[in-house]
Amino acid sequence: MDVIVSKTRRVSIFTQQMGNWVLNFSIFFETGLAVLFCYTPGFNTVLINWVLNFSIFFETGLAVLFCYTPGFNTVLMLAPVIGWVWLCGVPFFFYILVYEELRKFIIRRFPNSFLAHELLI
């Protein structure tokens, strides 16, 4: 979120738009890597052992198979993560968005004020 609202120092995100496809791809790619590193066991160590690398991907594949395939859930009494758990970060998204837009508005509206100089740094 911070990379999106910090693209410019003065122009609002609603005026600037999201036309930079390299930035858009990098946001999704980085998010995917973060999910992979956070939810795959073993990524907190150095990945130099090929047996460990294979076991990480094999275990992740088994977890996806067991959790998200109908039938395995009832037999093994597993369940996927509830969707609303992913929404915990939404209030922080809106807080950062409103803060950055308000900061940019003050900088544009009062460019020579003390507050604008402090917010611009």
C-alpha positions in Angstrom: 0.0 0.0 0.0 2.8 2.4 0.9 4.4 2.1 -2.6 1.1 3.0 -4.2 0.4 6.1 -2.1 4.0 7.2 -2.2 4.4 7.2 -6.0 4.3 11.0 -6.0 4.9 13.6 -3.3 2.2 16.0 -4.2 -0.3 14.5 -6.7 -3.2 12.4 -5.4 -3.4 8.7 -6.3 -6.8 9.4 -7.8 -5.2 11.9 -10.2 -2.0 10.0 -10.9 -3.8 6.6 -11.7 -2.2 3.2 -11.8 -0.7 3.2 -15.3 2.8 1.9 -14.4 2.4 -1.8 -15.3 5.9 -2.6 -14.0 4.9 -1.3 -10.6 1.6 -3.1 -10.7 3.3 -6.4 -11.6 5.9 -6.0 -8.9 3.3 -5.4 -6.3 1.5 -8.7 -7.1 4.8 -10.5 -7.5 6.2 -9.3 -4.2 2.9 -10.2 -2.5 3.0 -13.7 -4.0 6.6 -14.1 -2.8 5.7 -12.9 0.7 2.8 -15.4 0.8 5.1 -18.2 -0.4 7.8 -17.3 2.2 5.3 -16.9 5.0 3.2 -19.9 4.5 5.7 -22.5 3.3 7.5 -24.3 6.1 11.3 -24.1 6.0 11.8 -20.7 4.3 13.2 -19.2 7.5 16.4 -21.2 6.9 18.9 -21.0 4.1 17.6 -23.0 1.1 20.8 -24.9 0.0 19.7 -28.4 0.7 17.9 -29.9 -2.4 16.1 -32.5 -0.2 14.7 -29.7 2.0 13.7 -27.7 -1.1 11.8 -30.7 -2.5 10.2 -31.4 0.8 9.0 -27.8 1.2 7.2 -27.8 -2.2 5.9 -31.4 -1.7 4.5 -30.5 1.7 2.9 -27.3 0.4 1.3 -29.3 -2.4 0.0 -31.8 0.1 -1.4 -29.1 2.3 -3.2 -27.5 -0.6 -4.5 -30.8 -1.7 -5.8 -31.8 1.7 -7.2 -28.4 2.6 -8.8 -27.3 -0.6 -10.0 -30.6 -2.1 -13.6 -31.6 -1.2 -13.6 -34.9 0.7 -10.2 -34.5 2.3 -11.6 -31.8 4.6 -14.3 -34.1 6.1 -12.1 -37.2 6.3 -9.1 -35.4 7.9 -11.2 -32.8 9.7 -9.3 -29.9 8.1 -10.5 -26.5 6.9 -9.1 -23.7 4.8 -8.5 -20.3 6.3 -11.7 -18.4 6.7 -11.9 -15.5 4.2 -12.6 -12.8 6.7 -9.2 -13.4 8.4 -7.6 -11.8 5.3 -9.6 -8.6 5.9 -7.7 -7.7 9.1 -5.4 -5.3 7.2 -8.2 -3.4 5.4 -8.5 -0.7 8.2 -4.8 -0.1 8.0 -5.1 0.3 4.2 -7.7 3.0 4.5 -5.8 4.7 7.3 -2.7 5.0 5.2 -4.7 6.0 2.2 -6.5 8.8 4.0 -3.4 10.0 5.8 -1.4 10.2 2.5 -4.2 11.9 0.6 -4.7 14.5 3.4 -0.9 15.1 3.5 -0.7 15.7 -0.2 -3.8 18.0 -0.1 -2.2 20.1 2.6 1.1 20.3 0.6 -0.8 21.3 -2.6 -3.1 23.8 -0.9 -0.6 25.5 1.4 2.8 25.0 -0.3 4.8 27.6 1.7 3.4 26.8 5.1 5.3 25.3 8.0 3.1 22.2 8.0 3.7 21.6 4.2 7.5 21.8 4.7 7.3 19.3 7.6 5.0 16.9 5.7 7.1 17.0 2.6 10.2 15.6 4.2 
